[in-house]
Amino acid sequence: MKVAIVVYSESGHTLEVARQLRKRLKHLQHEADILRIQSSASRKKLTATPSIEGYDALVLGAPVHALTLARPMKRFLDSLPMLGRMPVGVYVTQQFKSGLFGGNRALRYFRRRLQSREATLTDGGIVHWSSKAKHKQIETVVERLLP
Ligand SMILES: Cc1cc2nc3c(=O)[nH]c(=O)nc-3n(C[C@H](O)[C@H](O)[C@H](O)COP(=O)(O)O)c2cc1C
């Protein structure tokens, strides 16, 4: 399977999870590319919008900003075509140890928008960066994101 891992990441946390996922996918003989979303400093406009054409499955990863999904990922979701039942997994990273500080809301946002694009939602989750269990959470999220 050819998997696109589309990531928005500012300080590298979300990217680190993507790298671990790519490593695991390659170990399982899948093809996997990390495609970076880039935005203007204000986060209002995208300066790089990756294309997912030619991929069989999609994983989307982004940080929580201001108790919701980071705006550049929202803009990327705006740009997505209809996905025709493509499998899509999602994950977010956040600083705080509870999903109540934006992680749960960000995942709900992802799911709502992807359903409207007719994606087949798979699994994913939240990595709480300040948690002592962070490494375990990364492992769990990576396993859930595998096809
Ligand atoms: C502008 C801004 C707002 C943030 N708001 C939240 C928040 O509401 N809740 C939270 O848990 N973390 C928040 N964070 C922390 C990030 O979600 C967290 O550090 C994330 O792992 C960063 O991912 P990245 O390194 O891939 O950019 C915020 C960070 C920034 C820069």
The ligand as an ORCA input file, in Angstrom:
! r2SCAN-3c Opt
* xyz 0 1
  C      -0.281     28.776     19.148
  C      -0.287     27.508     19.959
  C      -1.425     27.128     20.647
  C      -1.426     25.948     21.399
  N      -2.580     25.574     22.047
  C      -2.605     24.404     22.727
  C      -3.811     23.962     23.365
  O      -4.857     24.612     23.295
  N      -3.790     22.779     24.040
  C      -2.653     22.010     24.145
  O      -2.691     20.941     24.781
  N      -1.485     22.395     23.527
  C      -1.450     23.561     22.822
  N      -0.286     23.949     22.187
  C       0.866     23.065     22.237
  C       0.998     22.196     20.979
  O      -0.245     21.586     20.647
  C       2.009     21.054     21.202
  O       3.228     21.558     21.652
  C       2.176     20.264     19.911
  O       2.737     18.991     20.230
  C       3.102     20.990     18.934
  O       3.250     20.213     17.782
  P       4.349     20.549     16.658
  O       5.696     20.517     17.360
  O       4.221     19.468     15.681
  O       4.015     21.902     16.131
  C      -0.260     25.129     21.459
  C       0.889     25.538     20.758
  C       0.884     26.697     20.019
  C       2.131     27.099     19.259
*
